[in-house]
Amino acid sequence: MSVAEPYRGPELIDFLEGYPGPADVPYLGGSISIVAALLYRDGIRLDWRIHAMPDLSRIDTEDEDLASSPRSAWTTPRQMDRSLAGRRVDDLWLQATLLDDRGTEYRIPGPGSGRLDDTGWEGRFSYLSSEPPVGLRSVTIRLPDKDIIIPLEHDSARSSDFLAGYRGPIATIAFHGGSLKVISALVYQAKVVIELLSRPLPDLPWISIDEEQLSKTVGKLGGGDELTASFRAHRRLFKLWTDARLTDSQQTSYVNNGAHGNTVPGGYKGEIEFSPGPSPGTTHLNLTLDQFSISIPLDDRQR
């Protein structure tokens, strides 16, 4: 008997284009903004934000499971309400369908990432594409009771804070026994995000990490030398990213606001966020990792 392989989402490592989405679309007494629609060779990523929470009481959620969980013993009613709202937001997006103007329906692999900050909920979802999403004019996110159309055009009048996306250098760079690929530079009004992939992982023995904490983490997982070596390589790479520096053609000095990433088969993929956003007229960015510098052109390929 054959066993079906587990469904995996898109890798999103070959960037094509990025577009600002519609902002503050009215929905069930609140509003939803699609910050950006990002197109990759194997899928589409939608970044969203909710400033004014819609009435999602009709969204089916396991309320009783949440209330009876161990957390309920110490969670305040306000925290419980936030947890329930977050679960309903997740369930809302899981019920959504993404369609393009050719009638193609895209698959979503599972829950996306979302978080609550001082201005509302924000997150992202990634949809798997069976063929490169090239030549599309629009995509539509179909929610319960609402279709949100996202024109795939560069409209400077749109109120999204996303401005443009740029492909990184095509070539994957050899880097200390591993590799480094700049997937994209995503430019916003007040920040720039650099997407990176290292596969295989580089060897970075000169980067110091907390070995005691590493041993405790591996010990809790019951791992041995192989897991220790893997965790050490990932943590050293992450430390390299959090210490990265960014300048540009106008000699702007950017602030590294932090990095985040996830393991992928054979490597590590993530993002580094810098502020402010590039000034008009900036032609390229310079990303420096330790003593290694990469130039990222910002031209009109995606404007």
Secondary structure per residue as TSV (DSSP state, phi and psi in degrees):
chain	resnum	aa	ss	phi	psi
A	1	M	-	360.0	131.4
A	2	S	-	-80.6	148.3
A	3	V	-	-114.5	127.4
A	4	A	-	-68.0	139.2
A	5	E	-	-72.0	146.7
A	6	P	-	-62.8	142.5
A	7	Y	-	-72.7	130.7
A	8	R	-	-117.6	145.7
A	9	G	-	-80.0	179.6
A	10	P	-	-69.4	151.4
A	11	E	-	-77.6	-34.2
A	12	L	-	58.0	55.5
A	13	I	-	-116.3	-8.4
A	14	D	S	-115.9	94.7
A	15	F	E	-74.5	139.3
A	16	L	E	-111.5	-61.5
A	17	E	E	-154.8	161.4
A	18	G	E	-137.0	141.5
A	19	Y	E	-134.9	142.3
A	20	P	E	-71.7	145.1
A	21	G	-	-103.6	174.0
A	22	P	-	-70.0	142.3
A	23	A	-	-106.5	146.1
A	24	D	S	51.9	53.0
A	25	V	E	-77.1	122.2
A	26	P	E	-59.7	136.3
A	27	Y	E	-156.6	115.4
A	28	L	T	48.4	47.8
A	29	G	T	82.4	-1.0
A	30	G	E	-128.6	-148.1
A	31	S	E	-154.6	154.7
A	32	I	E	-131.3	135.1
A	33	S	E	-113.5	134.3
A	34	I	E	-96.3	102.9
A	35	V	E	-65.5	-45.1
A	36	A	E	-155.6	147.1
A	37	A	E	-112.5	114.7
A	38	L	E	-111.1	124.2
A	39	L	E	-104.7	130.1
A	40	Y	E	-124.2	167.3
A	41	R	T	-61.7	-29.5
A	42	D	T	-113.5	11.1
A	43	G	E	173.6	-177.8
A	44	I	E	-128.2	133.8
A	45	R	E	-112.3	130.8
A	46	L	E	-111.5	124.3
A	47	D	E	-100.2	131.2
A	48	W	E	-130.8	162.4
A	49	R	E	-146.7	141.3
A	50	I	E	-120.9	109.3
A	51	H	S	-84.8	-48.3
A	52	A	S	-108.2	113.9
A	53	M	-	-65.3	124.0
A	54	P	-	-67.7	165.4
A	55	D	-	-81.2	100.3
A	56	L	-	-103.5	22.9
A	57	S	T	-63.8	-22.2
A	58	R	T	-81.1	-11.7
A	59	I	S	-75.2	123.8
A	60	D	-	-66.0	125.0
A	61	T	-	-143.3	148.9
A	62	E	-	-77.7	71.0
A	63	D	H	-58.0	-43.7
A	64	E	H	-65.7	-39.0
A	65	D	H	-61.1	-40.7
A	66	L	H	-66.3	-44.1
A	67	A	H	-67.6	-30.1
A	68	S	T	-94.5	2.7
A	69	S	S	-70.4	158.8
A	70	P	G	-55.3	-28.9
A	71	R	G	-62.7	-26.8
A	72	S	G	-63.1	-18.8
A	73	A	G	-70.3	-26.2
A	74	W	T	-126.0	-3.8
A	75	T	-	-82.1	134.0
A	76	T	-	-74.3	160.4
A	77	P	H	-55.3	-37.7
A	78	R	H	-64.3	-43.7
A	79	Q	H	-65.9	-37.6
A	80	M	H	-64.4	-40.9
A	81	D	H	-61.9	-40.2
A	82	R	H	-66.4	-40.5
A	83	S	H	-62.7	-42.3
A	84	L	H	-66.3	-41.4
A	85	A	H	-62.6	-40.9
A	86	G	H	-63.8	-39.7
A	87	R	H	-66.5	-37.9
A	88	R	H	-67.5	-37.4
A	89	V	H	-62.5	-45.3
A	90	D	H	-58.5	-45.7
A	91	D	H	-65.7	-33.6
A	92	L	H	-58.9	-48.1
A	93	W	H	-71.2	-30.3
A	94	L	H	-68.2	-24.3
A	95	Q	T	-86.7	-7.2
A	96	A	-	-78.4	154.3
A	97	T	E	-123.5	138.8
A	98	L	E	-107.7	127.7
A	99	L	E	-125.5	148.4
A	100	D	E	-107.9	177.4
A	101	D	T	-73.5	-2.0
A	102	R	T	-96.8	-2.3
A	103	G	-	90.7	4.9
A	104	T	-	-73.9	134.2
A	105	E	E	-104.5	132.8
A	106	Y	E	-101.5	146.9
A	107	R	B	-94.0	143.1
A	108	I	-	-109.2	130.9
A	109	P	-	-74.8	-18.9
A	110	G	S	156.3	-166.1
A	111	P	-	-56.0	138.1
A	112	G	-	-87.3	-162.3
A	113	S	E	-109.2	134.0
A	114	G	E	-145.6	154.3
A	115	R	E	-152.7	159.8
A	116	L	E	-107.5	128.6
A	117	D	E	-125.5	-164.7
A	118	D	T	-68.2	-18.7
A	119	T	T	-109.0	-1.5
A	120	G	E	138.6	-163.5
A	121	W	E	-92.8	142.0
A	122	E	E	-144.8	156.3
A	123	G	E	-178.3	-165.7
A	124	R	E	-152.0	155.0
A	125	F	E	-134.3	146.6
A	126	S	E	-119.7	135.1
A	127	Y	E	-116.7	134.5
A	128	L	E	-80.6	135.0
A	129	S	-	-116.1	133.7
A	130	S	S	-76.4	-17.0
A	131	E	S	-145.2	156.0
A	132	P	-	-56.3	131.1
A	133	P	-	-79.2	68.6
A	134	V	-	-103.4	141.1
A	135	G	S	80.4	12.0
A	136	L	-	-78.0	147.3
A	137	R	-	-101.9	-24.3
A	138	S	E	-164.2	159.9
A	139	V	E	-129.5	155.5
A	140	T	E	-126.8	127.7
A	141	I	E	-95.8	118.0
A	142	R	E	-99.4	107.4
A	143	L	E	-101.6	164.8
A	144	P	T	-56.5	120.9
A	145	D	T	73.3	9.3
A	146	K	E	-160.0	134.2
A	147	D	E	-108.4	128.9
A	148	I	E	-110.8	115.0
A	149	I	E	-89.5	132.2
A	150	I	E	-117.0	99.7
A	151	P	E	-66.0	133.4
A	152	L	-	-93.3	76.2
A	153	E	S	-147.3	156.8
A	154	H	-	-93.6	94.8
A	155	D	-	-107.0	105.8
A	156	S	T	-68.2	-16.5
A	157	A	T	-83.7	-11.9
A	158	R	S	-68.1	146.0
A	159	S	-	-89.0	5.0
A	160	S	-	-64.0	148.7
A	161	D	S	-84.4	-2.6
A	162	F	E	-81.6	133.5
A	163	L	E	-106.9	-51.4
A	164	A	E	-165.7	159.7
A	165	G	E	-124.5	143.6
A	166	Y	E	-129.5	135.3
A	167	R	E	-66.6	142.7
A	168	G	-	-76.5	176.0
A	169	P	-	-52.2	137.1
A	170	I	S	-63.1	-40.0
A	171	A	S	-73.9	139.2
A	172	T	-	-81.1	133.9
A	173	I	E	-97.6	131.5
A	174	A	E	-67.6	133.3
A	175	F	E	-147.3	102.0
A	176	H	T	49.5	52.1
A	177	G	T	82.1	-4.0
A	178	G	E	-125.6	-145.0
A	179	S	E	-146.7	163.2
A	180	L	E	-141.8	129.7
A	181	K	E	-129.7	125.7
A	182	V	E	-85.7	109.8
A	183	I	E	-72.1	-48.7
A	184	S	E	-162.6	163.4
A	185	A	E	-118.0	117.2
A	186	L	E	-103.5	115.8
A	187	V	E	-102.5	126.8
A	188	Y	E	-118.5	172.8
A	189	Q	S	-61.7	-38.0
A	190	A	S	-119.7	8.2
A	191	K	-	-159.9	168.0
A	192	V	E	-136.8	135.3
A	193	V	E	-115.7	127.4
A	194	I	E	-103.9	119.9
A	195	E	E	-90.4	133.1
A	196	L	E	-131.3	153.0
A	197	L	E	-136.4	131.2
A	198	S	E	-120.0	114.8
A	199	R	S	-157.4	106.3
A	200	P	S	-78.2	171.0
A	201	L	-	-70.2	142.0
A	202	P	-	-77.2	163.8
A	203	D	-	-98.9	115.6
A	204	L	-	-126.2	62.3
A	205	P	T	-66.0	-20.5
A	206	W	T	-79.6	-10.2
A	207	I	S	-85.9	122.6
A	208	S	-	-84.8	136.1
A	209	I	-	-131.5	171.0
A	210	D	-	-79.8	96.7
A	211	E	H	-67.8	-32.4
A	212	E	H	-65.5	-45.5
A	213	Q	H	-65.3	-36.3
A	214	L	H	-61.4	-44.7
A	215	S	H	-62.6	-40.5
A	216	K	H	-64.0	-42.8
A	217	T	H	-63.6	-47.1
A	218	V	H	-65.4	-37.9
A	219	G	H	-62.4	-40.8
A	220	K	H	-63.7	-29.3
A	221	L	T	-88.9	-3.8
A	222	G	T	69.5	27.3
A	223	G	-	-88.4	168.0
A	224	G	-	-116.1	-151.5
A	225	D	H	-63.4	-37.7
A	226	E	H	-64.9	-44.2
A	227	L	H	-66.9	-38.6
A	228	T	H	-60.0	-45.2
A	229	A	H	-63.5	-39.3
A	230	S	H	-65.8	-48.0
A	231	F	H	-61.8	-40.5
A	232	R	H	-62.1	-43.5
A	233	A	H	-63.3	-42.1
A	234	H	H	-66.6	-41.3
A	235	R	H	-70.5	-34.5
A	236	R	H	-66.2	-41.6
A	237	L	H	-63.8	-43.0
A	238	F	H	-62.3	-40.3
A	239	K	H	-62.8	-39.0
A	240	L	H	-58.8	-42.8
A	241	W	H	-67.2	-42.4
A	242	T	H	-68.8	-18.0
A	243	D	T	-99.0	4.7
A	244	A	-	-64.6	153.9
A	245	R	E	-122.9	150.8
A	246	L	E	-134.7	131.8
A	247	T	E	-130.7	-179.4
A	248	D	E	-147.4	-175.4
A	249	S	T	-66.3	-15.6
A	250	Q	T	-104.3	16.3
A	251	Q	-	61.8	28.2
A	252	T	-	-70.5	137.6
A	253	S	-	-102.7	118.0
A	254	Y	-	-96.3	155.7
A	255	V	E	-100.6	129.2
A	256	N	E	-79.6	113.0
A	257	N	E	-89.2	-1.4
A	258	G	E	122.8	168.2
A	259	A	E	-132.1	159.5
A	260	H	E	-150.0	154.6
A	261	G	E	-165.3	176.9
A	262	N	E	-143.1	150.9
A	263	T	E	-70.1	142.9
A	264	V	E	-128.3	162.1
A	265	P	T	-51.5	116.2
A	266	G	T	81.5	3.8
A	267	G	E	-171.1	-152.2
A	268	Y	E	-145.7	135.2
A	269	K	E	-130.8	138.5
A	270	G	E	-172.0	-163.5
A	271	E	E	-138.6	149.0
A	272	I	E	-120.1	130.6
A	273	E	E	-106.0	131.7
A	274	F	E	-124.3	155.5
A	275	S	E	-136.5	152.6
A	276	P	S	-82.5	-168.0
A	277	G	-	-78.3	156.5
A	278	P	-	-61.9	144.9
A	279	S	-	-76.0	154.7
A	280	P	T	-55.8	140.1
A	281	G	T	93.2	-5.8
A	282	T	-	-68.0	127.5
A	283	T	-	-99.3	-24.8
A	284	H	E	-160.6	158.1
A	285	L	E	-108.4	152.7
A	286	N	E	-122.8	111.1
A	287	L	E	-97.0	126.2
A	288	T	E	-116.7	123.1
A	289	L	E	-115.9	108.0
A	290	D	T	59.0	-115.1
A	291	Q	T	-104.0	8.4
A	292	F	E	-104.3	128.4
A	293	S	E	-117.7	139.4
A	294	I	E	-125.5	129.5
A	295	S	E	-92.8	130.7
A	296	I	E	-118.6	105.5
A	297	P	E	-66.2	139.8
A	298	L	-	-115.4	88.3
A	299	D	-	-112.5	-163.3
A	300	D	G	-93.0	18.3
A	301	R	G	-60.8	-31.4
A	302	Q	G	-126.8	23.1
A	303	R	-	-100.2	360.0
